[in-house]
Amino acid sequence: MADDSKKRLRRATLIFWVLFTYIIAALIWWFVSLQRQNVQIHELKKQHIANTIKDDAQYRAALAQINKQEERGTAKNIGEGSIFLLLILIGAVFLYRLARRQFKLQLQQQNFMMAITHELKTPISVTRLSLETLQRHQLSEPQRQKLQQTMLQETSRLDSLINNILISAQLEGGAYQSAKELLDLSALL
């Protein structure tokens, strides 16, 4: 079972990294496309003013304004891309840690179930074997008493295990709340 969990963990990790790589590649493609579009638009604007404005001073002023717009567009693309990248990285780290924690918890639960199953089956098996021995064989009184004592001990052990499991489940579920009360230490002393 542990191998199956490890395989699932590896598969989930691989899928996570493939999707993460795809998202980062898409973000880079988005940035490159927007940046190309920004440059093309401003190149067209530059060509337009070169063809329409004949006055050198007006041309320089319009060109300076177009260059400022291009720089602002580039800064906007870099800012938005950086924020998206940061959000994607934070989300990816959060999801990765959450998935790893979930797989580890699942593995712990499987190990607990295997251990508890073994612990519960042992007293049952001993008691059953003792009962079958009593039923099939004629035993002397000391042997019968010894088997009965063994069965009582194993039944007691089983009862104790079950009670511990129930208490543990109740504590985990919040069934037991600790009672808080004020304590006057002076009166106590």
Phi, psi and chi 1 to 4 in degrees:
 res  aa     phi    psi   chi1   chi2   chi3   chi4
   1 MET       -  -36.0  -85.9 -163.0  175.6      -
   2 ALA   -64.7  -37.2      -      -      -      -
   3 ASP   -64.8  -39.4  -77.3  -18.7      -      -
   4 ASP   -63.3  -41.7 -174.4   42.6      -      -
   5 SER   -66.2  -39.8  -70.0      -      -      -
   6 LYS   -65.9  -38.2  -72.9  179.9 -177.8  178.8
   7 LYS   -64.6  -43.6  -75.9  179.8 -174.8  177.3
   8 ARG   -64.1  -38.2  -73.7 -164.9  -30.5 -123.5
   9 LEU   -64.5  -43.6  178.4   60.6      -      -
  10 ARG   -63.2  -42.9  -81.5 -169.8  -68.0 -115.0
  11 ARG   -62.8  -45.6 -172.0  177.7  -34.3  127.0
  12 ALA   -64.3  -38.9      -      -      -      -
  13 THR   -64.8  -42.9  -58.6      -      -      -
  14 LEU   -62.6  -46.0  176.8   67.1      -      -
  15 ILE   -61.4  -41.7  -69.4  169.6      -      -
  16 PHE   -58.5  -49.0  172.0   83.6      -      -
  17 TRP   -68.2  -34.2  -74.8  111.3      -      -
  18 VAL   -64.6  -47.9  166.7      -      -      -
  19 LEU   -64.3  -40.2  -70.6  173.8      -      -
  20 PHE   -62.2  -44.1  179.5   73.7      -      -
  21 THR   -63.3  -41.8  -56.5      -      -      -
  22 TYR   -61.5  -44.3  173.0   76.5      -      -
  23 ILE   -63.3  -42.6  -69.6  169.4      -      -
  24 ILE   -65.7  -41.2  -64.3  -60.4      -      -
  25 ALA   -62.6  -40.9      -      -      -      -
  26 ALA   -64.2  -39.2      -      -      -      -
  27 LEU   -64.0  -42.9 -180.0   65.8      -      -
  28 ILE   -64.9  -43.4  -68.8  169.1      -      -
  29 TRP   -61.0  -41.4  177.3 -107.3      -      -
  30 TRP   -59.6  -47.0  167.4   82.6      -      -
  31 PHE   -62.6  -47.0  174.2   76.3      -      -
  32 VAL   -62.7  -43.5  168.6      -      -      -
  33 SER   -62.8  -46.0  -64.8      -      -      -
  34 LEU   -65.2  -37.9  -78.4  178.3      -      -
  35 GLN   -67.4  -41.1 -166.0   55.8   31.6      -
  36 ARG   -61.3  -44.8  -79.7 -175.1 -171.3  162.4
  37 GLN   -62.0  -41.7 -175.7 -179.0   28.6      -
  38 ASN   -60.1  -46.1 -173.0   37.9      -      -
  39 VAL   -65.8  -43.4  169.2      -      -      -
  40 GLN   -62.1  -44.1  -73.3  174.2  -10.3      -
  41 ILE   -60.8  -44.3  -72.2  170.7      -      -
  42 HIS   -73.5  -29.3  -70.2   91.3      -      -
  43 GLU   -66.4  -41.1  -72.7  -59.9  -40.1      -
  44 LEU   -63.9  -40.2  -71.5  172.3      -      -
  45 LYS   -63.1  -40.4  -74.6 -178.0  179.3 -179.2
  46 LYS   -64.2  -42.0  -71.8  175.6 -171.3  176.2
  47 GLN   -63.9  -39.7  -72.6  175.4    2.4      -
  48 HIS   -63.1  -45.9  176.1   69.7      -      -
  49 ILE   -71.0  -29.2   64.8  164.5      -      -
  50 ALA   -66.4  -33.6      -      -      -      -
  51 ASN   -83.4  -26.2  -66.6  -25.4      -      -
  52 THR  -103.9  -30.6   57.3      -      -      -
  53 ILE  -101.1  122.0  -60.5  177.5      -      -
  54 LYS   -99.4  -24.0  -59.3  -60.2  178.3 -165.0
  55 ASP   -75.4  127.8 -177.5   36.0      -      -
  56 ASP   -63.5  -40.3 -163.8   36.6      -      -
  57 ALA   -67.9  -44.4      -      -      -      -
  58 GLN   -64.3  -39.1  -82.3 -175.6  -33.0      -
  59 TYR   -61.8  -46.6  173.6   76.5      -      -
  60 ARG   -63.5  -41.3  -77.2 -170.5 -149.1  152.3
  61 ALA   -64.4  -44.8      -      -      -      -
  62 ALA   -66.2  -39.7      -      -      -      -
  63 LEU   -64.2  -40.7 -174.6   61.0      -      -
  64 ALA   -63.6  -40.5      -      -      -      -
  65 GLN   -65.6  -42.0 -175.2  179.1    4.9      -
  66 ILE   -64.1  -41.2  -70.7  171.6      -      -
  67 ASN   -63.5  -38.7  -72.9  -23.5      -      -
  68 LYS   -63.9  -43.4  -86.2 -173.5  179.0  179.7
  69 GLN   -61.5  -39.2  -71.7  174.5  -11.1      -
  70 GLU   -65.5  -41.9 -174.9  177.2    3.7      -
  71 GLU   -64.7  -41.4  -71.7  173.2    8.3      -
  72 ARG   -63.6  -40.7  -81.2 -162.9  -50.0 -101.1
  73 GLY   -62.4  -42.2      -      -      -      -
  74 THR   -64.9  -44.0  -60.5      -      -      -
  75 ALA   -62.8  -39.6      -      -      -      -
  76 LYS   -62.8  -44.9 -178.5 -176.8   85.7  167.9
  77 ASN   -63.1  -42.4  -68.2  -19.8      -      -
  78 ILE   -66.5  -43.0  -70.1  172.1      -      -
  79 GLY   -62.9  -49.4      -      -      -      -
  80 GLU   -63.9  -42.0  -72.2  176.1   -4.6      -
  81 GLY   -62.4  -40.8      -      -      -      -
  82 SER   -65.0  -42.4  -61.5      -      -      -
  83 ILE   -64.6  -45.4  -70.9  171.1      -      -
  84 PHE   -60.6  -43.3  -76.7  141.1      -      -
  85 LEU   -61.6  -44.3  179.4   62.0      -      -
  86 LEU   -62.0  -45.0 -179.4   65.2      -      -
  87 LEU   -63.8  -40.2  -69.5  173.3      -      -
  88 ILE   -64.4  -43.5  -71.7  168.8      -      -
  89 LEU   -64.0  -43.8  -70.2  174.9      -      -
  90 ILE   -62.7  -45.8  -70.4  170.4      -      -
  91 GLY   -62.3  -41.1      -      -      -      -
  92 ALA   -65.1  -43.9      -      -      -      -
  93 VAL   -62.8  -44.9  166.7      -      -      -
  94 PHE   -60.2  -49.2  176.3   75.5      -      -
  95 LEU   -65.1  -40.3  -73.0  174.7      -      -
  96 TYR   -63.0  -47.1 -174.7   74.4      -      -
  97 ARG   -64.8  -39.5  -69.4  177.2   67.8 -165.3
  98 LEU   -64.5  -43.1 -172.4   65.2      -      -
  99 ALA   -66.1  -43.5      -      -      -      -
 100 ARG   -61.1  -43.6  -62.6  -75.9  -66.2 -171.2
 101 ARG   -63.4  -40.1 -170.5  178.3  -51.1  133.2
 102 GLN   -64.9  -42.8 -173.6   64.5   30.0      -
 103 PHE   -65.8  -39.6  -84.8  110.1      -      -
 104 LYS   -65.1  -41.0  -74.7 -179.2 -178.9  178.7
 105 LEU   -62.8  -42.3  179.1   64.1      -      -
 106 GLN   -62.8  -41.4 -176.4 -180.0    4.4      -
 107 LEU   -64.8  -40.8 -172.9   59.5      -      -
 108 GLN   -63.2  -40.7  -74.0  175.4  -17.7      -
 109 GLN   -65.0  -39.6  -73.3  174.6  -17.8      -
 110 GLN   -63.8  -44.2  -75.1  175.5  -12.0      -
 111 ASN   -62.9  -40.7  -70.2  -20.1      -      -
 112 PHE   -62.6  -44.9  172.6   76.8      -      -
 113 MET   -63.0  -40.0  -71.6  -53.6  -67.6      -
 114 MET   -65.6  -42.4  -72.2 -171.1  -49.3      -
 115 ALA   -66.8  -44.3      -      -      -      -
 116 ILE   -68.8  -35.2 -157.6   67.7      -      -
 117 THR   -61.6  -44.1  -60.0      -      -      -
 118 HIS   -63.0  -45.2  174.2   73.7      -      -
 119 GLU   -64.1  -33.8  -72.3  -63.2  -40.6      -
 120 LEU   -79.4  -32.9  -69.7  173.7      -      -
 121 LYS   -74.5  -31.6  -76.8 -176.3  121.8 -172.9
 122 THR   -59.2  -53.6  -58.6      -      -      -
 123 PRO   -63.2  -34.3   -7.4   10.6      -      -
 124 ILE   -65.2  -43.6  -67.4  171.4      -      -
 125 SER   -64.4  -42.7  -63.2      -      -      -
 126 VAL   -63.8  -43.8  169.4      -      -      -
 127 THR   -64.7  -43.4  -56.1      -      -      -
 128 ARG   -63.0  -44.8 -178.7  178.8 -179.1  152.7
 129 LEU   -61.2  -41.4 -177.6   62.3      -      -
 130 SER   -64.5  -42.5  -63.0      -      -      -
 131 LEU   -64.0  -41.0  -76.3  170.4      -      -
 132 GLU   -64.9  -37.6  -73.3  174.1   -5.4      -
 133 THR   -63.9  -45.2  -57.3      -      -      -
 134 LEU   -61.7  -37.2  -78.2  173.3      -      -
 135 GLN   -74.5  -36.6 -169.2  177.9   34.6      -
 136 ARG   -93.4  -21.5  -69.3 -175.6 -177.2  158.9
 137 HIS  -122.8  148.0  -57.8  -71.3      -      -
 138 GLN   -87.4  113.0  -68.8  -63.9  -34.4      -
 139 LEU  -111.4  155.7  -59.6  174.3      -      -
 140 SER   -72.0  163.5   65.9      -      -      -
 141 GLU   -59.3  -43.9 -169.6   57.2   32.8      -
 142 PRO   -62.2  -36.6  -22.1   29.2      -      -
 143 GLN   -67.0  -40.7  -70.5  173.5  -34.4      -
 144 ARG   -63.4  -44.4  -71.8  177.1   76.0   90.8
 145 GLN   -64.0  -38.8  -73.7  178.4   -3.1      -
 146 LYS   -64.1  -44.1 -175.2  174.4 -179.4 -179.4
 147 LEU   -64.1  -41.0  -83.1  177.4      -      -
 148 GLN   -64.5  -39.4  -71.7  171.2  -11.2      -
 149 GLN   -63.7  -42.4 -175.3   63.2   32.9      -
 150 THR   -61.6  -44.1  -58.7      -      -      -
 151 MET   -63.2  -41.2  -73.1 -172.6  -68.4      -
 152 LEU   -63.4  -41.4  -75.7  173.0      -      -
 153 GLN   -63.9  -45.0  -72.6  172.2  -15.3      -
 154 GLU   -67.1  -37.4  -69.1  -58.6  -42.0      -
 155 THR   -66.1  -39.4  -54.0      -      -      -
 156 SER   -64.4  -42.3 -140.7      -      -      -
 157 ARG   -62.4  -43.7 -179.9  173.6  163.1 -139.5
 158 LEU   -62.6  -44.0 -176.7   60.2      -      -
 159 ASP   -60.9  -42.9 -175.7   51.3      -      -
 160 SER   -63.7  -43.4  175.6      -      -      -
 161 LEU   -61.2  -45.6  -75.6  169.6      -      -
 162 ILE   -64.2  -42.5  -69.1  170.8      -      -
 163 ASN   -62.2  -42.2  -76.3  -25.1      -      -
 164 ASN   -62.9  -39.8  -72.5  -19.5      -      -
 165 ILE   -64.8  -44.1  -68.0  169.6      -      -
 166 LEU   -63.8  -43.2  -70.3  173.5      -      -
 167 ILE   -63.7  -43.2  -70.2  170.3      -      -
 168 SER   -60.6  -43.3  174.1      -      -      -
 169 ALA   -65.2  -39.7      -      -      -      -
 170 GLN   -67.7  -40.2  -71.4  171.7  -16.7      -
 171 LEU   -64.2  -41.9  -73.7  173.4      -      -
 172 GLU   -67.1  -37.0 -168.2  171.9  -61.3      -
 173 GLY   -79.5   -7.8      -      -      -      -
 174 GLY    84.4   18.7      -      -      -      -
 175 ALA   -68.3  -35.2      -      -      -      -
 176 TYR   -95.5  122.9  -73.8  116.7      -      -
 177 GLN  -112.3  134.2  -63.5  -66.9  -32.5      -
 178 SER   -74.3  133.6   58.9      -      -      -
 179 ALA   -84.6  127.3      -      -      -      -
 180 LYS  -103.6  132.9  -64.7  180.0 -178.9  179.2
 181 GLU  -142.9  151.6   64.3 -179.4   61.2      -
 182 LEU   -75.5  141.5  -67.6  176.1      -      -
 183 LEU  -124.4  123.4  179.7   63.8      -      -
 184 ASP   -90.1  101.6 -175.7   10.9      -      -
 185 LEU   -66.0  -32.2  -70.1  176.9      -      -
 186 SER   -63.5  -45.7  -36.1      -      -      -
 187 ALA   -66.8  -35.7      -      -      -      -
 188 LEU   -66.2  -41.8 -173.2   62.5      -      -
 189 LEU   -68.5      -  -72.9  173.8      -      -
